[in-house]
Amino acid sequence: MSEACSGFVKWGDWALGYGVFGTEGLSLVDGYFKGQPVFNKLSLPVIRVKYVIDESLLGLTAVAGTGCGPYNDQITWDTEDFGENLNPISGPHHLVKVQCPGGDRYLCTEEIDVGGVPHLRLGVYARIGAYHIAQTWTLGNDGSIRPRVSSKGLSCDVDHWHHPYWRFDFALGMPEMQRVSVHQSTGAKIADITMERRVVDADFGRDIQYRITSTHPPEVGFIERPAMATIIPPMPNDVLGIVGPTPFAPLDGYVRKYRASEDASWPHKPEDDISFGPHDPVNDEDIVFWQVCHLEHHASEGKDHWHTVGPDIVVQPMIVAAVPPEALRSATIDGKVDVKDFGVFKDEWAHDTLSEKVEIDPNTRHQVVVKKVQQGDVTAEAIVHLDWHPDLSLGVHLEGNLFDELERVAHFDVFHNVPRDQAAVLKIHLVDYHGGDPDTGDIEVTVGNWQR
C-alpha cells in the first residue's frame, strides 16, 4: 500500500500542511501559529555539492580519485523500487522509510522531547547517490522553527561542501506587507534592507539575525505588536563542519519580494549559483528570504560521519488592540463522521460526533478543528478551517480525506461563507473507487457564527 506524500497537522498552537512537492524537499505550507498566518511555504529547493576537484568543471572523465560533481541534490517523492540500491554507477535515488510512531514511514511526523520540552518534528530521509540526507523541521510551541539538513557519504574520497538553499515565503500581516532589517542578537538594529539583494552575514558582523516585520495596519483596532519572523543563521563551527561562504557558494542569503515566477523548481545548473533580476525596493512588500548554509565534509572523517546545519527561525503573531466587541466571534462546529470498511460478506461501520466551540477574532483569525474516525484499515478525516473576515462573516473550508491504511484514496473540499449570526450545513461524501474496494466516508458539519 502506497503512502500519501502530504498531510495536515494540528499540534499545540500550530496548524500547517506539509508534503514533498516537486523537487523542493519536505515543505511546510499554509502555516498558522496562535491563529495567525505566519508562512505560505518553507521549502528546500536544492542542496548544492562542491568537491575540491570537480570532474564536470574540468571536463575529465570519471577516473578513480580524480573528483566528483558538482551536483544539485534535490529531494523528491521517489519511493524505493525493488533492486534500486544495487545500481553500481549512479547509486540509489529514493526516499527511505524511518521509524515513526505507528510504524515505519517515508514521511514522519512525531512529537519529540527537546531539553525537556515537547516539540513537533517532521522529516524525510533520502538516498541520493552515495549520500544519505536527512531533512527535518522541528517546531516548538514558543514559535520556533528549526530547519535542518544532515548529511553523510562520499562520492569520491575528496573533501567537499554541502550548501543547502532554503526558501522562506512568510505570510505576515493582512495583506502581506513587510520590511527587512538586520539586528545584533541583543536586539540592536544594524541596518535596514530596502532593496532586493544578496546578503553575507559577515558584512554585518558576528552573531546577527534578520527580522521580517509586518507593516500594514489591521482592519480593526491598531497594532500593539507587529507580526515578525526572526531568522538566526548558524554560527561557524569547525568541529561541527559549519563554515562560512565559499567561492562556489559565496552568499548567506538573498532578500526578494514574492514573484510567482520564482516560486518554482531550482532553475540553475550545478555549477551556477542563485541569480535573480531585477532588484526592486522591498519596503512594504511581500518578502521571501533565501537562507544559504555551508557544511564542510573532510574525506578523512569517513563516509559515515554525519554533519548537520540549519538556521533557527522564531515567529511571533501580531497583537491587535482596541478590538470592538462585535468583532469577537464564537464559532460552533457540530456534526458527525461516518466511515465504512467494505467487506465482501459484511460491511464494518464506525460513527462519531463532532461538537466544538472556538473563539475567533482579529488576534486569532484562523482556527482549525480536526476529527478522525477509523474502522479497520480505513480512516475518514474531517478538517474544518475557519477564517475571520472584516465584515464579521466566517470563511469555512471543509476538507475531507479518506485513507486506506497510509494511502489517501479520496479527497474533497467544500467552501462556504457564513454571515454573522447565521449557521450553515456542509457535507462531503467520499468513496474509494480504486481496486474494487468501495470504502466510504461521510462528513456533515453545521458551522455557526455568533457574537461572543
C-alpha positions in Angstrom: 0.0 0.0 0.0 1.4 3.4 -1.0 1.8 6.3 1.4 0.4 9.8 1.0 3.1 12.3 0.1 1.4 15.2 2.0 -0.8 15.8 5.0 -2.0 18.3 7.6 -1.1 18.5 11.3 -2.6 20.5 14.2 -0.2 20.4 17.2 -0.1 22.8 20.1 -0.6 26.4 18.7 0.5 25.2 15.3 -1.7 24.3 12.3 0.0 23.6 8.9 0.2 21.5 5.8 3.3 19.5 4.8 4.5 17.4 1.9 7.1 16.5 -0.6 6.1 18.5 -3.6 8.1 18.5 -6.9 11.8 19.0 -6.3 11.6 21.2 -3.2 12.2 18.6 -0.5 9.9 18.4 2.5 8.0 21.6 2.5 5.7 23.2 5.1 2.8 25.1 3.7 0.0 27.4 4.9 1.3 27.7 8.4 -0.6 29.3 11.3 0.7 30.0 14.8 -1.7 31.0 17.5 -4.4 31.6 15.0 -2.5 33.9 12.7 -0.8 33.2 9.3 3.0 33.1 9.5 4.2 31.4 6.4 2.9 30.4 2.9 5.7 27.9 2.2 9.0 26.9 3.7 11.0 24.7 1.3 14.4 23.3 0.4 14.8 23.7 -3.4 18.3 22.4 -3.7 21.5 21.2 -1.9 24.5 22.2 -4.0 27.5 20.0 -3.6 31.1 21.1 -4.4 34.2 18.8 -4.3 37.7 20.1 -4.2 38.2 18.5 -7.6 35.1 18.6 -9.9 35.1 16.3 -12.9 32.4 18.1 -14.8 34.1 21.5 -14.4 37.4 20.2 -15.5 36.0 18.2 -18.4 37.5 15.0 -17.1 36.1 11.5 -17.3 35.3 9.6 -14.1 38.7 8.3 -13.0 39.1 6.9 -9.5 40.5 9.6 -7.3 40.0 12.4 -9.8 37.0 14.0 -8.3 33.2 14.3 -8.4 30.5 16.8 -9.1 29.4 19.4 -8.8 25.9 18.3 -8.0 22.4 19.6 -7.5 20.9 17.3 -4.8 17.1 17.6 -4.6 14.7 15.6 -2.5 11.6 14.4 -4.4 8.8 12.0 -3.7 10.5 8.9 -5.0 9.9 5.7 -3.0 12.2 2.8 -3.3 11.9 0.3 -6.2 13.0 -3.3 -6.0 16.7 -3.6 -6.6 17.3 0.1 -6.8 20.1 0.0 -4.2 22.1 -2.3 -6.4 22.9 0.3 -9.1 26.8 0.3 -9.3 27.1 3.5 -11.3 24.7 6.2 -10.0 23.7 4.5 -6.8 20.3 4.7 -5.2 18.0 7.7 -5.6 14.9 7.3 -3.4 13.4 8.0 0.0 14.0 5.6 2.9 11.4 4.6 5.5 12.2 5.7 9.0 10.9 4.6 12.4 7.9 6.6 13.3 5.1 6.3 15.9 2.5 3.9 14.4 5.0 2.2 12.1 7.7 3.0 9.5 7.0 5.9 7.2 8.6 7.7 4.3 7.3 11.0 5.8 7.3 11.0 9.6 5.6 13.5 11.9 6.2 12.9 15.6 6.3 14.6 19.0 9.8 14.6 20.4 11.5 15.9 23.6 14.0 18.8 23.2 15.6 19.8 26.5 12.6 18.5 28.4 10.1 20.5 26.2 7.8 18.8 23.7 8.4 19.7 20.0 6.9 18.6 16.7 9.3 17.1 14.2 8.6 16.4 10.5 11.2 14.6 8.5 12.3 12.6 5.5 15.4 10.5 4.8 16.7 10.4 1.2 19.4 8.4 -0.6 21.0 10.4 -3.4 23.8 8.5 -4.9 26.5 8.0 -2.3 24.8 10.4 0.1 22.4 9.9 3.0 20.4 13.1 3.5 18.0 13.6 6.5 15.8 16.7 6.2 13.8 17.8 9.2 11.7 20.7 10.5 11.3 21.0 14.3 8.6 23.3 15.7 8.2 24.5 19.3 5.2 25.9 20.9 7.2 29.1 21.5 7.0 29.9 17.8 10.4 28.4 17.0 11.1 26.6 13.7 14.4 24.7 13.2 15.1 23.6 9.6 17.9 21.1 9.4 19.8 19.1 6.8 22.0 16.3 7.9 24.3 14.5 5.5 26.9 11.7 5.3 28.6 9.8 2.5 31.4 10.2 -0.1 31.0 10.1 -3.8 34.8 10.4 -4.0 37.5 10.2 -1.4 37.9 14.0 -1.6 36.9 17.0 0.7 33.7 18.7 -0.3 30.9 21.0 0.8 27.2 20.7 1.0 25.3 24.0 0.6 21.5 23.7 1.4 19.4 26.6 0.0 16.2 27.1 1.9 13.4 29.4 0.6 11.2 31.0 3.3 8.0 32.6 2.0 6.5 34.3 5.1 2.8 35.4 5.5 2.9 38.2 7.9 0.1 40.8 8.0 -3.1 41.2 6.1 -2.3 42.0 3.4 1.3 40.7 3.4 3.4 43.8 3.6 6.7 43.6 5.4 10.1 45.2 6.0 13.5 43.6 6.5 16.2 44.7 9.0 19.4 43.3 10.4 20.0 43.2 14.2 22.5 42.0 16.7 21.4 39.2 18.9 20.9 41.7 21.7 18.2 43.3 19.5 20.1 46.5 18.5 19.4 47.3 14.8 22.4 47.3 12.5 20.8 48.1 9.1 17.6 48.2 7.1 17.5 46.2 3.8 15.4 48.3 1.5 16.3 46.8 -1.9 16.3 43.2 -3.2 19.9 42.0 -2.7 22.3 39.2 -1.8 23.4 39.1 1.9 26.6 37.9 3.5 26.4 37.6 7.3 29.9 38.8 7.9 29.2 42.1 6.2 27.1 43.0 9.3 29.4 41.4 12.0 29.1 38.3 14.1 26.1 36.9 15.9 23.5 38.7 13.8 19.9 38.0 12.8 17.4 39.1 10.1 14.0 40.3 11.1 11.0 40.5 8.7 8.2 42.6 10.3 4.7 43.3 9.1 3.8 46.9 8.5 0.1 47.0 7.3 -2.4 48.1 9.9 -5.2 45.7 10.7 -8.8 46.1 9.5 -10.0 47.0 13.0 -8.1 48.2 16.1 -4.4 49.1 15.9 -1.1 47.2 16.0 0.1 46.8 19.6 2.9 44.4 18.3 3.6 43.6 14.7 3.9 40.1 13.3 7.6 39.2 12.9 9.8 36.4 11.8 13.4 36.3 13.0 16.0 34.3 11.1 19.1 33.4 13.0 21.9 32.0 10.8 24.2 29.3 12.2 27.5 30.4 13.6 30.6 28.9 12.0 31.9 25.9 14.0 34.9 23.9 12.7 34.1 21.0 14.9 30.6 20.6 13.5 31.8 21.3 10.0 29.7 24.6 9.8 31.7 27.1 7.7 31.1 30.5 6.0 30.6 31.2 2.3 32.9 29.6 -0.3 33.8 30.8 -3.8 31.3 28.2 -5.1 28.5 29.4 -2.8 29.5 33.0 -1.7 26.2 34.0 -0.2 24.4 33.5 3.1 21.1 34.7 1.9 19.0 36.6 -0.6 16.2 39.0 0.0 13.5 39.0 -2.6 9.9 40.2 -2.9 7.4 37.5 -3.8 7.1 36.7 -7.5 5.1 33.7 -8.7 7.7 33.0 -11.4 10.3 32.5 -8.7 8.1 30.1 -6.7 9.3 27.2 -8.8 11.9 24.4 -9.1 15.6 25.3 -8.8 16.4 26.5 -12.4 20.2 26.6 -12.3 22.9 24.2 -13.4 25.1 22.5 -10.7 27.9 24.9 -11.3 25.7 28.0 -11.3 24.7 29.9 -8.1 21.4 31.6 -7.3 20.8 34.5 -9.6 17.8 37.0 -9.8 16.8 40.1 -11.6 15.5 42.8 -11.4 16.3 44.2 -8.0 13.4 46.3 -6.8 12.6 48.1 -3.5 11.3 45.8 -0.8 9.8 48.1 1.8 6.2 47.2 2.4 6.3 44.3 0.1 5.6 40.6 0.4 9.1 39.2 1.4 10.8 36.0 0.5 14.1 35.2 2.3 16.6 32.7 0.9 18.8 31.1 3.6 22.1 29.5 2.4 24.2 27.4 4.7 27.6 25.8 4.3 28.7 22.4 5.5 32.2 21.1 5.1 33.0 17.3 5.0 36.6 16.2 5.1 37.2 12.9 3.4 39.4 11.9 6.3 36.3 11.9 8.5 34.9 8.9 6.6 31.7 8.2 4.8 29.7 7.5 7.9 30.4 10.9 9.6 27.1 12.9 9.9 27.1 16.7 9.5 24.2 18.9 10.3 23.4 22.5 9.6 20.5 25.0 9.5 19.2 28.3 10.8 16.8 29.0 13.6 13.5 30.8 12.9 11.2 32.4 15.5 7.8 33.7 14.6 5.6 36.0 16.7 1.9 36.8 15.8 0.6 40.3 15.6 -1.3 41.6 18.6 -4.2 43.8 17.7 -5.5 46.2 20.4 -8.9 48.0 20.7 -10.9 45.3 19.0 -14.6 46.3 19.0 -16.9 43.8 20.8 -18.9 42.9 17.7 -15.6 41.6 16.1 -15.3 39.0 18.8 -17.0 35.9 17.3 -17.7 32.4 18.6 -17.9 29.6 16.0 -19.8 26.4 16.8 -18.9 23.2 14.9 -21.4 20.3 15.3 -21.7 17.3 13.1 -20.8 13.6 12.5 -18.4 11.5 10.7 -19.3 8.0 9.4 -16.8 5.6 7.8 -17.4 2.2 6.2 -14.8 -0.5 5.7 -16.2 -2.5 2.8 -16.5 -6.3 3.4 -17.4 -9.0 0.9 -19.9 -10.6 3.3 -20.5 -7.7 5.7 -19.5 -4.0 5.9 -18.0 -2.7 9.1 -19.1 0.8 10.2 -17.8 3.4 12.7 -19.7 6.5 13.7 -18.6 9.5 15.8 -19.9 13.0 16.5 -18.2 16.4 16.4 -19.1 19.2 18.8 -16.7 22.1 19.4 -16.8 25.8 20.1 -13.8 28.1 19.2 -13.2 31.8 19.6 -12.2 33.7 16.5 -11.3 37.4 16.1 -8.5 39.6 14.6 -6.0 38.1 17.1 -7.0 34.5 16.4 -8.3 34.9 12.9 -7.8 31.3 11.8 -9.0 28.3 13.7 -8.9 24.6 12.8 -10.9 21.6 14.1 -9.8 18.1 13.1 -11.8 14.9 13.5 -10.6 11.4 12.5 -12.7 8.2 12.6 -11.2 4.8 11.9 -12.8 1.5 11.1 -10.4 -1.4 10.3 -7.8 -0.1 8.0 -10.0 2.8 6.7 -9.9 6.3 8.2 -12.1 9.3 7.4 -10.6 12.7 8.3 -12.6 16.0 8.5 -10.6 19.2 8.7 -12.7 22.4 9.4 -10.7 25.6 8.6 -12.3 28.8 9.8 -11.2 32.4 8.9 -12.4 35.6 10.4 -13.4 38.3 7.9 -13.7 42.1 8.4 -17.4 42.0 7.6 -17.7 39.6 10.6 -18.5 36.6 8.4 -16.6 33.4 8.7 -15.0 31.7 5.8 -15.3 27.9 6.1 -13.2 25.4 4.2 -14.3 21.8 4.9 -11.7 19.3 3.8 -12.5 15.6 3.7 -9.9 12.8 3.3 -10.3 9.1 3.1 -7.4 6.8 3.8 -6.9 3.1 3.1 -4.0 2.4 5.6 -1.5 5.1 4.7 -2.8 5.8 1.2 -5.1 8.8 0.6 -7.8 7.3 -1.7 -10.3 10.1 -1.8 -10.3 13.8 -1.2 -12.8 16.6 -1.5 -13.1 20.3 -0.5 -16.2 22.4 0.3 -16.1 26.2 0.7 -18.8 28.4 2.3 -19.1 31.9 3.8 -21.2 32.1 6.9 -22.6 35.6 7.6 -22.7 36.9 11.2 -25.4 35.4 13.5 -26.1 32.6 11.0 -25.3 28.9 10.5 -24.6 26.7 7.5 -24.5 23.0 6.8 -21.7 21.5 4.8 -21.5 17.9 3.6 -18.9 15.6 1.9 -19.3 12.1 0.6 -16.0 10.2 -0.1 -15.7 6.9 -2.0 -12.6 4.7 -2.6 -13.0 3.8 -6.2 -9.7 2.0 -6.8 -9.2 -1.7 -6.6 -12.9 -2.6 -6.4 -12.9 -1.9 -2.7 -15.6 0.8 -2.2 -14.8 2.1 1.3 -16.7 5.3 2.1 -16.6 8.3 4.4 -19.4 10.7 5.1 -18.9 14.1 6.8 -21.6 16.5 7.8 -20.9 19.7 9.9 -23.0 22.7 10.9 -21.0 25.8 11.4 -22.5 28.7 13.4 -21.2 32.3 13.6 -22.3 34.0 16.8 -21.5 37.1 18.8 -19.2 36.2 21.7 
